[in-house]
């Protein structure tokens, strides 16, 4: 593995996280193991003596500021306090606050900890319609809370707009660097990007359709345990279109023939909690294309991650096929 998260770096990050165990009241010899690599490196700490399991997230440098991380945890804390969603508790460090740091080559690396949540990621090979009905209702509760919540002073999270996703100032890199992308395909995606810009501008960013969202409700961030559908990883939460939360939920599945069924289930679940206009529903396919193009850029800029290595250039080919279909659809 090459890039930011090569084996040497992962060992260094694990050692740094291990050195902070007592900050959260864990035994210094608790077992720490890698859970996954995505935007950040996430580890599981198991204190067998205390019977405690804690998830440690070591933040990627240069992505979120400390205030942005604190703001994420502020939202989670309020969501939990009002029983809006089942999501793990952010753990407090000794002395107060939620963020610990260790030094890596003169650079502070922020680390946060969450209580362990049981459950399994939904399988894309299973029937997901019932789960998407639940997820639609959960999304509506999140959006209702976001509209009504008086955010703490200094609250800061990124904005997910055309400009910052697939436009000139992308948070996750330039889709033009997509793996295996050739000039003909690049021209197709350029036309797609411009169509997205026009549709999103026409849709607008009024408070009824644009606000604080989770922004990454994909299967990997859902935990099923019996009838409970838990949501984890608010690391990408920020200001975007509420309908984008559906698009994020079908990440890496956008080409599957059952997506219309999942959309219908999500919309039906959403409407059990909050209204969703026909116009907003009609925009969901646009958000799916936006998310797909964004993920195509993410894979290129995070080539060291297992997800990028598994999907590779064929994902770009799939993006081109979806773009052709998107451009051929009136609207």
Backbone bond lengths (Angstrom), bond angles and torsions (degrees), N, CA, C in turn:
res aa  C-N    CA-C-N  psi(-1)  N-CA   C-N-CA  omega(-1)  CA-C   N-CA-C  phi
1 X - - - 1.464 - - 1.524 109.16 -
2 X 1.323 115.77 131.89 1.455 120.48 179.82 1.519 109.36 -115.20
3 X 1.351 115.81 -179.00 1.448 119.46 177.63 1.515 111.72 89.70
4 X 1.342 115.46 -161.82 1.463 121.14 -175.60 1.523 111.98 -57.74
5 X 1.327 116.78 -42.74 1.458 120.20 -174.47 1.523 111.82 -103.86
6 X 1.332 115.89 56.49 1.458 118.41 172.74 1.532 108.97 -75.31
7 X 1.316 116.28 172.43 1.465 120.10 -173.51 1.525 112.09 -60.13
8 X 1.327 116.74 -40.23 1.460 119.80 179.46 1.526 111.35 -62.53
9 X 1.337 116.17 -42.81 1.460 119.70 -180.00 1.528 111.09 -65.91
10 X 1.322 117.27 -41.40 1.466 119.84 179.10 1.521 111.17 -61.64
11 X 1.322 116.84 -40.11 1.464 119.77 176.95 1.525 110.93 -63.48
12 X 1.330 116.53 -38.32 1.462 120.87 179.08 1.531 110.57 -66.75
13 X 1.318 116.13 -43.14 1.461 119.86 179.47 1.526 111.13 -66.21
14 X 1.318 116.80 -38.77 1.459 119.78 177.98 1.520 110.74 -63.59
15 X 1.329 116.60 -40.90 1.458 120.24 177.97 1.533 110.65 -64.40
16 X 1.339 116.62 -40.54 1.461 119.83 178.47 1.514 112.12 -63.72
17 X 1.341 116.43 -42.45 1.460 120.32 178.49 1.523 110.83 -66.23
18 X 1.321 116.04 -40.04 1.464 120.46 179.47 1.525 110.90 -61.28
19 X 1.315 116.39 -37.09 1.453 120.06 -179.98 1.515 113.95 -67.69
20 X 1.323 117.04 -11.21 1.467 121.23 -179.59 1.523 113.13 -103.50
21 X 1.326 117.94 3.64 1.466 120.35 -173.15 1.521 113.25 -54.85
22 X 1.317 117.30 -42.34 1.466 119.71 -177.12 1.529 111.58 -67.06
23 X 1.329 117.04 -18.69 1.460 121.00 177.18 1.523 111.29 -58.76
24 X 1.345 115.67 -31.59 1.459 120.47 179.29 1.529 111.86 -106.56
25 X 1.336 116.24 17.63 1.451 120.26 176.23 1.516 114.69 78.27
26 X 1.336 116.72 16.07 1.455 120.54 177.22 1.524 110.16 -89.82
27 X 1.315 115.85 154.90 1.462 120.15 176.81 1.522 109.47 -64.56
28 X 1.333 117.74 141.32 1.470 119.76 -177.55 1.517 113.23 -64.11
29 X 1.344 117.12 -19.00 1.463 119.81 179.19 1.527 112.28 -102.76
30 X 1.330 117.21 18.38 1.464 120.35 176.11 1.528 109.40 -60.00
31 X 1.309 116.23 145.40 1.460 121.27 -177.98 1.523 109.88 -76.33
32 X 1.330 116.59 128.63 1.460 122.21 -179.99 1.524 108.43 -119.43
33 X 1.318 116.04 127.47 1.464 120.77 -179.09 1.522 110.11 -137.27
34 X 1.325 116.28 151.83 1.466 121.38 -179.00 1.522 110.65 -70.34
35 X 1.342 116.04 131.01 1.458 120.90 173.96 1.527 110.84 -94.10
36 X 1.318 116.65 -54.24 1.459 119.33 178.96 1.525 110.93 -163.34
37 X 1.323 113.80 165.48 1.462 122.51 175.64 1.513 107.32 -123.98
38 X 1.313 116.23 123.74 1.451 120.53 173.72 1.524 106.01 -139.83
39 X 1.318 117.50 -113.99 1.461 118.74 172.59 1.528 109.39 -68.71
40 X 1.327 115.13 -38.01 1.459 122.71 -179.34 1.524 109.47 -119.73
41 X 1.325 115.65 176.12 1.462 121.02 172.63 1.525 107.60 -105.55
42 X 1.314 116.23 126.38 1.458 121.59 -175.39 1.521 109.80 -116.88
43 X 1.331 116.03 134.10 1.459 122.34 -176.65 1.522 110.05 -124.57
44 X 1.325 115.05 152.34 1.456 121.98 173.82 1.519 108.68 -106.13
45 X 1.332 116.33 123.99 1.459 121.69 176.05 1.520 108.82 -105.51
46 X 1.341 116.85 126.04 1.458 121.60 -178.38 1.525 109.54 -120.70
47 X 1.321 114.67 113.25 1.457 122.08 177.53 1.527 106.54 -97.78
48 X 1.323 116.56 97.06 1.465 120.39 -174.03 1.524 111.99 -67.43
49 X 1.331 117.62 -32.43 1.463 120.09 -179.85 1.529 111.02 -65.59
50 X 1.305 115.99 -42.99 1.468 120.07 -179.13 1.528 112.24 -88.12
51 X 1.343 116.84 -10.29 1.455 120.16 -176.96 1.516 112.75 67.00
52 X 1.338 115.73 35.17 1.464 121.59 -174.13 1.519 110.69 -115.63
53 X 1.330 116.16 138.37 1.458 122.20 172.32 1.530 108.84 -123.11
54 X 1.304 115.27 132.27 1.458 122.10 -176.57 1.529 108.38 -134.00
55 X 1.331 116.38 140.35 1.458 121.83 176.55 1.527 108.66 -98.84
56 X 1.334 116.51 125.48 1.464 123.10 -179.59 1.525 108.82 -108.51
57 X 1.308 116.39 128.54 1.464 121.42 179.39 1.521 109.00 -113.52
58 X 1.318 116.22 115.33 1.463 121.93 177.45 1.528 107.07 -96.34
59 X 1.317 115.71 117.61 1.460 119.87 -171.23 1.518 112.77 -75.79
60 X 1.303 113.53 142.10 1.455 122.04 174.80 1.533 108.52 -66.18
61 X 1.327 119.10 136.71 1.468 119.75 -179.97 1.518 111.09 -71.21
62 X 1.327 115.46 145.73 1.449 120.96 173.05 1.509 115.59 78.28
63 X 1.342 118.20 10.35 1.463 119.70 179.66 1.519 109.94 -103.07
64 X 1.327 117.33 -64.58 1.460 120.97 178.50 1.528 110.67 -108.61
65 X 1.329 115.21 143.46 1.451 120.05 169.66 1.533 108.58 -77.48
66 X 1.307 115.77 165.87 1.464 119.81 177.53 1.526 110.69 -59.99
67 X 1.327 116.80 -40.05 1.464 119.27 179.85 1.527 111.08 -65.48
68 X 1.320 117.94 -36.33 1.463 120.88 176.96 1.531 110.86 -63.91
69 X 1.323 116.49 -40.54 1.472 119.85 177.67 1.524 109.86 -64.00
70 X 1.321 116.96 -45.71 1.466 120.63 178.30 1.530 110.88 -59.41
71 X 1.328 116.90 -38.02 1.466 120.33 -179.06 1.522 111.15 -67.12
72 X 1.322 117.11 -40.22 1.469 119.89 174.73 1.527 110.65 -55.43
73 X 1.328 115.78 -47.08 1.464 120.53 -176.82 1.529 111.16 -69.86
74 X 1.337 116.87 -30.86 1.470 120.25 174.29 1.524 110.54 -60.74
75 X 1.336 116.18 -43.95 1.465 119.30 -178.81 1.527 110.80 -66.72
76 X 1.333 116.13 -44.81 1.464 119.39 179.19 1.529 110.58 -58.69
77 X 1.315 115.94 -43.47 1.463 120.44 -178.62 1.519 110.94 -60.39
78 X 1.327 117.25 -42.40 1.463 119.73 -179.95 1.525 111.53 -72.15
79 X 1.324 117.53 -36.39 1.467 120.77 175.96 1.526 110.73 -60.59
80 X 1.318 116.24 -42.00 1.455 120.63 179.26 1.533 110.68 -68.39
81 X 1.317 116.19 -40.83 1.466 119.90 -177.50 1.522 111.58 -62.50
82 X 1.335 116.93 -30.28 1.459 120.94 -178.36 1.530 112.52 -104.74
83 X 1.342 116.26 10.83 1.472 122.36 174.28 1.529 111.28 55.63
84 X 1.325 115.90 43.17 1.460 121.14 -179.30 1.523 110.65 -79.15
85 X 1.318 116.76 -37.88 1.460 121.84 -174.86 1.522 108.72 -151.68
86 X 1.323 116.77 149.76 1.464 120.77 173.04 1.520 108.20 -82.11
87 X 1.320 115.53 111.93 1.456 120.87 -178.65 1.524 108.48 -149.52
88 X 1.337 118.33 148.28 1.463 120.48 -174.62 1.524 113.49 -63.53
89 X 1.311 114.51 148.66 1.464 122.12 179.46 1.524 111.00 -75.22
90 X 1.341 118.54 129.26 1.464 120.72 170.36 1.535 108.71 -71.15
91 X 1.306 116.95 129.80 1.459 121.24 -175.27 1.527 111.01 -89.36
92 X 1.310 114.61 143.32 1.462 121.64 -178.49 1.522 109.99 -88.02
93 X 1.320 116.37 138.10 1.459 120.68 177.39 1.521 109.87 -81.98
94 X 1.309 116.62 160.40 1.455 120.93 176.27 1.522 109.19 -58.95
95 X 1.316 115.78 128.49 1.460 120.29 -178.70 1.508 113.64 95.20
96 X 1.341 117.20 -4.04 1.459 120.79 177.57 1.507 113.78 101.63
97 X 1.301 115.81 162.29 1.460 121.02 -177.11 1.525 111.41 84.32
98 X 1.319 115.50 178.28 1.454 120.75 -176.13 1.520 114.11 -121.25
99 X 1.322 117.89 -9.80 1.463 120.71 -170.57 1.523 110.36 -112.36
100 X 1.327 114.78 128.59 1.462 121.30 171.95 1.532 107.64 -111.71
101 X 1.316 116.85 161.93 1.463 119.90 -179.42 1.523 110.28 -138.72
102 X 1.313 114.74 153.79 1.464 120.23 166.35 1.523 107.71 -134.46
103 X 1.315 115.81 158.74 1.458 121.57 -175.72 1.521 110.26 -92.58
104 X 1.314 116.15 131.95 1.462 121.67 176.49 1.523 108.09 -132.44
105 X 1.325 114.89 104.47 1.464 121.20 -179.61 1.524 112.00 54.45
106 X 1.342 114.76 43.36 1.455 120.28 177.52 1.507 115.04 80.95
107 X 1.322 116.72 5.05 1.467 121.38 -179.17 1.519 109.23 -117.08
108 X 1.342 116.04 132.93 1.458 119.82 177.43 1.522 109.63 -75.00
109 X 1.326 116.71 132.59 1.459 121.63 173.69 1.523 108.10 -112.02
110 X 1.323 115.88 120.52 1.463 120.87 -178.38 1.524 110.35 -79.95
111 X 1.335 114.80 140.00 1.460 122.16 179.26 1.526 108.06 -132.43
112 X 1.328 116.40 133.37 1.463 121.46 174.22 1.514 108.18 -124.99
113 X 1.320 115.72 157.80 1.462 121.18 -177.10 1.517 110.31 -127.92
114 X 1.322 114.99 145.65 1.461 122.04 179.00 1.522 109.45 -130.52
115 X 1.326 115.89 146.35 1.453 119.49 171.74 1.523 108.89 -61.32
116 X 1.305 116.45 144.05 1.465 121.24 -179.90 1.528 110.11 -69.20
117 X 1.339 117.16 137.10 1.457 122.05 176.30 1.525 108.91 -115.76
118 X 1.313 115.90 130.01 1.454 120.56 179.37 1.523 110.47 -73.28
119 X 1.320 116.36 163.88 1.450 120.90 175.27 1.508 112.15 128.18
120 X 1.321 115.24 172.70 1.455 122.13 -178.59 1.517 109.85 -128.82
121 X 1.312 115.74 147.21 1.457 121.25 175.48 1.527 109.88 -64.77
122 X 1.332 117.93 134.99 1.461 119.12 176.22 1.521 111.09 -59.53
123 X 1.315 116.83 140.74 1.459 121.01 179.99 1.519 110.21 -86.79
124 X 1.332 117.52 132.22 1.466 119.29 177.49 1.523 112.84 -66.77
125 X 1.331 116.97 -13.34 1.462 121.03 178.39 1.520 112.57 -86.47
126 X 1.330 116.97 -5.35 1.463 120.95 179.64 1.529 109.99 -96.69
127 X 1.326 116.26 171.63 1.468 120.70 175.39 1.529 108.23 -76.38
128 X 1.319 115.77 112.69 1.466 121.20 -173.71 1.520 113.51 -95.95
129 X 1.321 118.01 0.08 1.466 119.10 -171.52 1.526 112.47 -63.72
130 X 1.319 118.56 -43.72 1.463 119.76 179.87 1.527 110.60 -63.01
131 X 1.332 116.02 -42.02 1.454 119.49 178.21 1.516 112.33 -63.43
132 X 1.323 117.75 -36.32 1.461 120.12 179.39 1.522 111.33 -72.30
133 X 1.319 117.38 -27.88 1.461 119.14 173.01 1.531 109.29 -64.04
134 X 1.329 116.91 -44.65 1.466 120.87 176.13 1.518 110.99 -62.76
135 X 1.337 115.52 -42.03 1.456 119.62 -177.63 1.524 111.19 -65.63
136 X 1.327 117.20 -34.76 1.460 119.71 175.56 1.512 111.56 -60.93
137 X 1.340 116.32 -43.32 1.466 119.85 178.30 1.522 111.17 -65.75
138 X 1.328 116.62 -41.25 1.468 120.36 177.24 1.524 110.25 -61.14
139 X 1.330 116.91 -44.41 1.469 120.57 179.38 1.518 110.94 -59.19
140 X 1.330 116.51 -42.70 1.462 119.91 179.96 1.523 110.98 -63.65
141 X 1.330 117.15 -39.69 1.476 119.58 178.02 1.522 110.62 -64.83
142 X 1.325 116.79 -41.55 1.463 120.00 176.62 1.527 110.60 -59.83
143 X 1.319 116.52 -44.37 1.465 120.13 -177.27 1.525 111.86 -69.18
144 X 1.326 116.32 -39.59 1.470 118.85 175.86 1.526 110.84 -60.09
145 X 1.330 115.35 -43.50 1.471 119.34 178.87 1.525 110.54 -62.40
146 X 1.326 116.34 -44.09 1.465 120.45 -177.46 1.519 111.36 -62.18
147 X 1.327 116.99 -37.95 1.469 120.12 179.76 1.526 111.82 -67.57
148 X 1.327 116.60 -35.16 1.470 120.71 -173.45 1.523 113.43 -93.34
149 X 1.314 118.28 -19.30 1.463 121.93 -171.33 1.527 111.77 -71.70
150 X 1.319 115.39 133.14 1.463 121.12 171.43 1.518 107.63 -87.70
151 X 1.314 116.92 101.44 1.465 121.28 -173.88 1.529 110.88 -67.99
152 X 1.338 116.97 147.14 1.467 120.00 179.02 1.526 111.34 -60.96
153 X 1.289 115.43 151.51 1.462 119.94 177.09 1.530 109.39 -58.66
154 X 1.318 116.30 135.18 1.457 120.87 179.74 1.516 114.29 85.33
155 X 1.340 116.88 6.96 1.463 120.44 -179.75 1.529 109.52 -60.19
156 X 1.333 116.01 130.39 1.469 120.61 -177.70 1.534 110.04 -138.61
157 X 1.299 115.65 123.71 1.466 121.41 170.19 1.524 107.91 -143.10
158 X 1.307 115.71 157.68 1.452 120.49 -178.00 1.529 111.69 -68.23
159 X 1.335 114.86 157.72 1.458 121.89 175.00 1.535 108.50 -103.35
160 X 1.329 115.05 133.05 1.468 121.65 178.74 1.530 108.15 -105.78
161 X 1.312 116.06 86.80 1.458 123.35 -179.70 1.531 108.37 -115.03
162 X 1.314 116.90 178.86 1.470 118.94 176.13 1.522 109.54 -58.48
163 X 1.322 117.27 -43.95 1.464 121.35 -177.49 1.519 111.83 -59.17
164 X 1.345 116.93 -40.21 1.465 120.36 -173.23 1.528 113.56 -96.27
165 X 1.324 117.49 0.52 1.461 119.93 176.40 1.523 110.95 -108.05
166 X 1.322 116.55 -61.72 1.468 119.40 -177.64 1.525 111.83 -123.01
167 X 1.325 116.86 4.72 1.459 121.62 -179.49 1.515 113.00 -91.69
168 X 1.337 117.73 -152.72 1.474 121.21 -171.55 1.521 115.80 -76.53
169 X 1.346 118.98 -11.19 1.470 120.15 -179.26 1.531 109.98 -131.23
170 X 1.334 117.79 62.56 1.467 120.48 -172.52 1.521 112.76 -76.72
171 X 1.334 115.48 137.46 1.466 120.36 176.81 1.527 111.66 -68.02
172 X 1.318 117.09 -30.90 1.469 121.30 -171.86 1.522 113.82 -111.38
173 X 1.303 118.14 19.41 1.451 119.73 177.25 1.523 112.57 97.77
174 X 1.319 114.47 174.78 1.460 122.73 -173.13 1.524 109.78 -95.49
175 X 1.335 116.82 125.78 1.465 119.84 178.55 1.523 111.81 -62.14
176 X 1.309 118.22 -18.96 1.468 121.24 179.62 1.525 112.17 -65.96
177 X 1.333 116.42 -16.29 1.467 121.17 176.93 1.524 111.55 -91.46
178 X 1.328 117.54 11.66 1.461 121.74 -175.96 1.520 111.58 -56.23
179 X 1.318 115.15 143.42 1.454 121.33 -179.13 1.520 110.96 -61.82
180 X 1.336 115.90 125.89 1.459 121.46 176.07 1.515 115.14 77.11
181 X 1.323 118.04 8.57 1.464 120.58 -177.25 1.525 110.37 -77.38
182 X 1.337 116.36 127.19 1.453 122.60 178.92 1.531 109.50 -107.88
183 X 1.357 117.22 167.18 1.469 119.57 -174.42 1.524 114.78 -54.16
184 X 1.320 118.49 -41.17 1.462 120.39 179.90 1.525 110.56 -62.64
185 X 1.321 115.78 -43.28 1.457 119.62 178.28 1.513 112.14 -66.91
186 X 1.336 116.45 -37.47 1.461 120.32 178.81 1.531 110.67 -62.31
187 X 1.317 116.85 -38.54 1.466 120.17 178.59 1.528 110.75 -65.08
188 X 1.335 115.94 -39.59 1.462 120.09 177.17 1.530 110.83 -62.60
189 X 1.314 116.62 -44.42 1.463 119.68 -179.35 1.518 111.76 -70.46
190 X 1.319 117.26 -28.56 1.472 119.69 175.19 1.521 109.86 -64.45
191 X 1.328 116.75 -43.16 1.467 119.79 177.49 1.527 110.74 -64.38
192 X 1.325 115.33 -37.81 1.466 120.14 178.24 1.520 110.86 -63.74
193 X 1.326 116.21 -44.01 1.461 120.62 179.71 1.523 111.13 -60.56
194 X 1.323 116.76 -41.55 1.458 119.90 -179.93 1.526 111.29 -68.17
195 X 1.348 116.71 -37.70 1.462 119.36 176.26 1.533 109.76 -63.64
196 X 1.312 116.99 -41.42 1.463 120.42 176.87 1.519 110.70 -60.06
197 X 1.315 116.43 -45.01 1.476 120.18 179.57 1.525 110.76 -56.97
198 X 1.327 116.26 -45.72 1.464 120.41 -177.21 1.532 111.16 -66.20
199 X 1.324 117.00 -44.34 1.466 119.79 -178.34 1.527 111.29 -66.30
200 X 1.325 116.23 -40.60 1.465 119.52 -178.59 1.521 110.78 -69.43
201 X 1.326 116.98 -37.15 1.469 120.01 177.87 1.522 110.34 -64.33
202 X 1.328 116.35 -40.37 1.458 119.85 179.44 1.531 111.13 -68.39
203 X 1.325 116.61 -33.55 1.466 121.04 -179.82 1.529 110.63 -69.64
204 X 1.310 117.12 -38.42 1.457 121.21 174.94 1.514 114.16 84.98
205 X 1.310 115.14 174.82 1.469 122.36 -176.85 1.523 111.09 -127.30
206 X 1.317 116.28 41.11 1.462 119.91 176.71 1.525 109.38 -68.59
207 X 1.339 118.15 155.06 1.474 121.00 -173.34 1.526 114.58 -60.76
208 X 1.329 118.09 -19.30 1.459 118.79 179.74 1.523 111.99 -75.77
209 X 1.338 117.81 -16.97 1.465 119.61 -177.53 1.524 114.09 -129.38
210 X 1.324 117.79 -0.95 1.471 121.07 -177.87 1.522 108.68 -139.57
211 X 1.327 116.33 125.25 1.459 120.47 -179.79 1.521 110.51 -176.56
212 X 1.294 116.74 -158.07 1.463 122.00 -176.87 1.525 109.57 -73.20
213 X 1.341 116.41 125.80 1.461 122.12 -177.97 1.522 110.01 -133.24
214 X 1.325 116.25 162.33 1.464 121.07 175.51 1.520 109.93 -67.37
215 X 1.336 117.24 -47.08 1.470 125.12 173.09 1.526 114.69 76.25
216 X 1.339 118.24 3.34 1.475 118.42 178.45 1.525 110.78 -154.73
217 X 1.336 116.53 50.24 1.465 121.13 -176.89 1.523 112.51 -82.59
218 X 1.320 117.36 38.02 1.470 120.85 179.28 1.525 110.49 -72.31
219 X 1.329 115.69 168.26 1.458 120.30 -173.85 1.521 112.19 -56.32
220 X 1.330 117.58 -35.86 1.459 120.96 -178.28 1.517 112.56 -63.71
221 X 1.330 117.26 -17.01 1.460 121.17 -178.99 1.527 112.50 -107.76
222 X 1.329 115.66 19.12 1.458 121.99 175.73 1.518 109.18 -119.99
223 X 1.328 116.84 141.88 1.459 121.84 179.50 1.523 109.06 -128.48
224 X 1.321 115.21 117.97 1.461 121.35 179.46 1.524 109.04 -98.63
225 X 1.315 115.75 127.90 1.468 122.05 175.28 1.523 106.91 -140.36
226 X 1.334 116.52 99.17 1.456 119.66 -173.59 1.513 110.47 65.33
227 X 1.326 116.57 -127.24 1.461 120.75 178.97 1.525 112.96 -86.37
228 X 1.320 117.56 -6.05 1.460 120.22 -177.09 1.529 111.18 -85.35
229 X 1.318 115.81 133.39 1.460 122.17 172.26 1.519 107.24 -112.68
230 X 1.327 116.12 104.65 1.454 121.20 -179.36 1.516 111.38 -92.46
231 X 1.319 115.65 152.00 1.465 122.83 179.51 1.514 108.89 -119.26
232 X 1.321 116.59 130.80 1.451 121.23 178.10 1.526 110.04 -123.70
233 X 1.316 115.45 173.18 1.465 124.30 169.82 1.525 113.83 59.73
234 X 1.325 114.65 79.57 1.468 121.47 174.07 1.532 111.29 -89.85
235 X 1.315 117.67 19.82 1.463 121.59 -173.22 1.527 113.04 -60.84
236 X 1.326 117.86 -27.07 1.463 120.20 179.69 1.522 112.93 -100.96
237 X 1.331 117.61 6.22 1.459 118.86 -178.92 1.529 109.84 -57.51
238 X 1.309 114.31 144.02 1.457 119.37 -178.17 1.510 109.17 -177.69
239 X 1.300 116.54 -164.97 1.458 121.65 -175.18 1.527 109.98 -96.99
240 X 1.330 114.33 118.82 1.457 120.09 -178.49 1.515 109.90 -157.68
241 X 1.326 115.43 -173.52 1.457 120.64 178.13 1.527 109.15 -74.66
242 X 1.323 116.93 135.76 1.457 120.72 -179.20 1.528 111.33 -58.90
243 X 1.319 117.12 -36.75 1.457 120.27 178.83 1.515 113.63 -65.47
244 X 1.335 116.78 -18.32 1.464 120.48 178.44 1.526 111.20 -63.69
245 X 1.327 118.00 -25.37 1.458 119.61 179.47 1.526 111.55 -63.77
246 X 1.335 118.03 -29.89 1.468 118.36 172.83 1.522 110.27 -68.27
247 X 1.311 117.08 -44.70 1.463 120.57 -179.04 1.525 111.36 -58.91
248 X 1.325 116.07 -41.47 1.465 119.20 178.00 1.522 110.92 -64.03
249 X 1.331 116.94 -32.48 1.461 120.91 -178.16 1.523 112.26 -66.04
250 X 1.326 117.85 -27.08 1.469 120.01 179.83 1.528 111.53 -102.33
251 X 1.321 116.65 22.22 1.463 120.78 176.89 1.519 111.41 -53.84
252 X 1.323 115.24 133.52 1.469 124.65 178.66 1.527 112.72 69.27
253 X 1.339 116.76 5.03 1.467 121.22 176.62 1.529 110.92 -118.71
254 X 1.314 117.24 4.07 1.467 121.47 -166.17 1.533 113.05 -56.71
255 X 1.316 117.10 -25.71 1.464 121.56 -176.22 1.524 113.04 -86.43
256 X 1.319 118.05 -9.21 1.460 121.01 -173.11 1.537 110.91 -70.11
257 X 1.336 116.93 142.54 1.464 119.80 -177.32 1.520 114.06 -67.75
258 X 1.340 117.29 -16.62 1.466 119.63 -177.82 1.530 113.43 -89.40
259 X 1.327 118.04 3.95 1.467 120.03 -179.19 1.530 112.19 -57.66
260 X 1.342 120.84 -41.64 1.468 118.82 176.81 1.524 113.26 -57.81
261 X 1.338 117.72 -35.91 1.457 120.28 177.41 1.529 110.82 -66.46
262 X 1.339 116.72 -40.20 1.460 119.85 178.34 1.525 110.41 -66.80
263 X 1.320 116.55 -37.82 1.473 119.34 178.23 1.519 110.42 -63.94
264 X 1.328 116.86 -44.85 1.467 119.54 179.59 1.527 110.91 -61.21
265 X 1.335 116.76 -40.20 1.469 120.35 179.79 1.522 110.56 -66.90
266 X 1.323 116.95 -42.90 1.476 121.29 -179.75 1.530 109.73 -62.90
267 X 1.314 117.10 -45.41 1.465 121.08 -179.35 1.528 110.65 -62.80
268 X 1.343 116.21 -43.63 1.466 119.59 179.42 1.520 110.94 -62.64
269 X 1.327 116.82 -42.52 1.460 120.24 177.74 1.514 111.83 -64.64
270 X 1.325 116.71 -41.00 1.463 121.77 179.28 1.525 109.96 -58.43
271 X 1.330 115.34 -44.37 1.470 119.79 -174.90 1.521 113.22 -72.85
272 X 1.334 118.04 -8.70 1.466 118.76 171.73 1.521 111.40 -75.38
273 X 1.320 116.34 -13.87 1.470 121.29 -177.01 1.523 112.11 -116.38
274 X 1.330 116.87 -40.84 1.468 121.09 -173.69 1.521 109.21 -147.61
275 X 1.327 117.31 155.53 1.469 119.25 177.58 1.525 111.32 -70.58
276 X 1.313 115.20 150.86 1.462 122.28 173.38 1.526 106.17 -139.92
277 X 1.315 117.08 114.29 1.457 120.82 -174.31 1.521 110.88 -69.40
278 X 1.321 115.23 160.05 1.462 120.29 176.64 1.523 110.55 -61.80
279 X 1.324 116.79 -35.05 1.465 120.49 178.16 1.519 111.00 -65.28
280 X 1.339 116.88 -42.88 1.460 120.20 178.27 1.528 110.68 -65.20
281 X 1.317 116.29 -40.60 1.468 119.72 178.31 1.530 110.68 -62.32
282 X 1.325 116.86 -40.69 1.465 120.53 -179.03 1.522 112.48 -65.11
283 X 1.346 117.31 -20.76 1.467 120.98 -179.76 1.529 112.87 -82.70
284 X 1.302 118.80 -9.78 1.469 120.38 -174.03 1.523 111.98 -59.82
285 X 1.323 118.03 -38.56 1.462 120.03 179.00 1.530 111.16 -64.87
286 X 1.321 116.81 -32.49 1.469 120.11 175.99 1.521 110.56 -66.78
287 X 1.319 116.77 -41.62 1.462 119.56 177.84 1.528 111.32 -65.51
288 X 1.330 117.00 -34.97 1.467 119.95 177.19 1.527 110.33 -62.91
289 X 1.317 117.37 -42.35 1.461 120.07 178.11 1.521 111.06 -66.42
290 X 1.325 116.67 -40.81 1.462 120.57 176.76 1.520 110.80 -58.37
291 X 1.317 115.74 -47.36 1.465 120.45 -179.37 1.533 110.76 -63.98
292 X 1.324 116.83 -41.01 1.463 119.83 -179.57 1.525 111.03 -62.10
293 X 1.317 117.10 -43.54 1.460 119.96 178.99 1.521 110.82 -66.92
294 X 1.319 116.45 -37.78 1.461 120.84 176.44 1.527 110.84 -62.65
295 X 1.330 117.54 -44.05 1.471 120.47 -179.85 1.524 111.37 -66.72
296 X 1.311 116.49 -31.85 1.462 119.96 176.59 1.522 109.97 -62.03
297 X 1.325 115.99 -39.61 1.467 120.42 175.21 1.521 110.99 -68.70
298 X 1.343 116.34 -40.85 1.473 120.16 -178.58 1.524 111.06 -60.64
299 X 1.321 117.45 -42.87 1.464 120.09 -179.80 1.522 111.16 -60.49
300 X 1.334 116.17 -38.03 1.465 119.69 179.94 1.518 112.03 -69.47
301 X 1.329 116.77 -37.50 1.471 120.49 -176.45 1.530 112.78 -88.02
302 X 1.332 117.14 -5.65 1.464 121.72 178.51 1.524 109.14 -129.15
303 X 1.324 114.93 47.27 1.466 120.49 -172.41 1.520 113.32 -62.97
304 X 1.339 117.23 -17.93 1.472 119.72 -178.57 1.518 112.95 -80.37
305 X 1.327 117.69 -10.42 1.457 120.17 -176.37 1.530 111.02 -79.19
306 X 1.332 117.15 150.50 1.467 119.61 177.83 1.526 112.99 -57.24
307 X 1.330 117.48 -36.03 1.463 120.42 -179.91 1.519 110.98 -61.49
308 X 1.324 116.87 -46.30 1.469 120.35 179.69 1.517 111.14 -65.15
309 X 1.318 117.49 -40.42 1.455 120.60 -178.89 1.526 111.65 -68.09
310 X 1.318 116.29 -31.66 1.459 119.89 179.80 1.529 111.58 -75.48
311 X 1.341 117.96 -40.96 1.455 121.01 -173.00 1.532 112.97 -86.95
312 X 1.336 116.72 -45.51 1.454 121.53 174.17 1.519 115.52 54.49
313 X 1.339 114.91 -151.47 1.463 121.72 -176.13 1.524 113.67 -62.54
314 X 1.347 120.15 -32.46 1.472 117.87 178.32 1.532 113.73 -56.74
315 X 1.328 116.71 -28.76 1.465 118.39 177.62 1.526 110.26 -66.34
316 X 1.324 116.26 -38.00 1.467 119.82 175.93 1.517 110.32 -62.04
317 X 1.335 117.03 -42.43 1.466 120.27 177.97 1.530 110.67 -59.04
318 X 1.332 116.32 -41.13 1.455 120.00 177.87 1.515 111.88 -65.10
319 X 1.316 116.71 -35.62 1.468 120.81 177.17 1.524 110.45 -62.79
320 X 1.322 116.56 -40.51 1.459 120.20 178.76 1.530 111.00 -63.17
321 X 1.324 116.49 -40.77 1.462 119.60 178.91 1.523 111.10 -64.38
322 X 1.318 116.37 -42.18 1.467 119.91 177.94 1.518 111.92 -66.81
323 X 1.325 116.05 -35.71 1.464 119.99 178.79 1.524 111.11 -65.11
324 X 1.332 117.00 -40.51 1.465 119.71 177.19 1.528 111.13 -60.63
325 X 1.318 115.34 -42.66 1.465 119.37 179.50 1.523 110.40 -66.81
326 X 1.337 116.95 -40.77 1.461 121.32 -179.93 1.521 111.11 -61.59
327 X 1.321 116.84 -43.99 1.463 120.78 -178.51 1.532 112.38 -69.56
328 X 1.308 116.06 -24.95 1.455 119.17 -179.01 1.527 113.02 -85.91
329 X 1.352 116.22 -5.79 1.465 120.95 -178.54 1.524 109.74 -91.89
330 X 1.304 118.97 126.42 1.468 120.59 179.31 1.532 111.47 -61.64
331 X 1.314 115.86 153.01 1.453 120.13 177.13 1.500 113.04 130.05
